[in-house]
Amino acid sequence: MFEVSGPPAWRTELPHTTAAVPIARALVRTALTEIEGPEQAAADCDTAELLTAELVANAVQHTPGDSPIELVVELLPAPGGCQIEVHDDRPAGPDDMPCPDPAVPVDPWQEHGRGMLLIRALSSDCGHRPTAHGKAVWFTLPAVPLPAGPRR
């Protein structure tokens, strides 16, 4: 399923369907739980799941065809945290990656259009870059403090 290579990282392909969203959420939680070291904390799993779901949903919705979507979860070196990337085969970057205008009110009944806002608000950094087969959209999250006492 996940392939571990080099620094602590997991990489897998997801189906190009809406079923990829809950799969990605579960895989991110598993990856962050499995690859964090005893002295290195990963990021907040709940936030990582939420933001990953947004990226995967965007990739499914805005990428034509049925090519798989790739999910990459990587632990960052000290002080820790993680970077999560979603790769798709559409070369164009996300249209709404820039910061939204805070003067423009958000319609509370609108079902779409808040994903990139959430990513920008909750991540420590985010962006997109071209890849050999399309693009990668990514975000980073800082490490969460390790609790005192025995680990799970």
N, C-alpha and C positions, 0 to 999 in steps of 0.2 A: 504494500500500500504506500507507505511513506518511505523515502529513500534518504538515509542519513549520509552526508558527505562533507568532508572538510570540517570547518567550524560547525558547531551544533546547528544543523539546519534540516528541515524536512521539506520535501518537494513531492507533489503528486498532481495527477491530472484529475479533473472533475468533468462530469458530463455537461454539455452545453444545454442544460435544461434548468427549470426552477428547482428541481430536486437537488441541485448543487449547493443551494444556500444552506439548508440544514446540515448537509454533509460537511460543508466547509466549517460551519460553526463547531461541530463535534470534533473535527480533525484539529482545529486550532486549539481547542481546550486540551485535547490529548497531547498534542505536540508541546504546548507550553508546560504541561505537567510532566511529560516524559523527559524533555531535554534540559530542564533547569537543573543545575548542579547543586550540591549541598551548600556551597558558599555563594552561589549566584542565583538571584531571583529573576524570574521572567517577569513579564508585565502582567497587569490586571487582566485575568482571563475574560471577565464579563465584557470589558471594553474592547478587548481584542476580538471577541466573537461578534459583537455588534458591528464594528467597523469592517471586519472581514465580510460579514453578510451583506453590507452595503456595496462593497467592491464587487463581490461575486454577482449580486443581483444586477448591478450596472453592466457588468460584462455580458451576462446572459441577455439582458434587454437591448443593449446597444451594439452588439456584435452579430452581424448576420452569419448564417450558416450553422453548422453543427460541429465545428472543430472544438476539441476539448479546451477547457480553461485550465491553466496551471496555477496551483497555489504553492507559495514558498513561505515557510516560516523559519526565521533565523534568529538565534539568540545573538545579542550584541556583546562585544567585550566590555569589561568593567567600565563604567559602573553597572552595566547590565541593561536589561530591557529587551525589546525584540523589534524586528522589522518584518512586516508581512507584505507580500507582493501578490498581485493577481495578474497573470499574463493572459492576453487574448490576441487574436490575429488581426485586429483592427488597428492600423497604424495611427489614426488620428487620436489625439489626446482627449481627455474628458473636457467638454465645453465649459463646465462650471467649476473647474479647479480653483480659479481665483477667489479671493475672499468676497463673499456677497456684500452688498451695500447694506450697512446696518440701518440706514434711514428708510429702507423699503420694508414695510411690514410683511411678515410671513402669514399667509392664509392658513389658519389652523385646520381647515377642512380639506386642504389640498393633500392628495395622497402621495405625490411625487415631488422631487426637487429639494429634499433636505439631506440626502445622503452625503454629498460632498461637504455640506455645511457641518454635519456631525463629524466627519473625518477631520476637517480643519480645526474644529473646536476641541475635540477630545484627544487628538494625537499630538505628539511633541514635534513632529515634522511629517510632511507628506508631499507627494509629487507624482510625476509620471516620466517615463523615459522610453525611447524607442528600443526595440529588440530586433533580432534578426528576422522574426516572423510576425511582428506587430508592435505591441507596447506592453509595458508593465506599469501598473498603478500601485503605489506603495504608501505605507504609513509606518511610523515608528512610535513606540510607546516606551516610556521610561520604566526602569525596574521598580517593583514594589518592595518596600522594606521587608526583610525576612523576619518572621515572628521569632520571639525568643523561645527557647525550649526545643524539644525533639521535633523533627520534621515528619511529615506523613509517611 
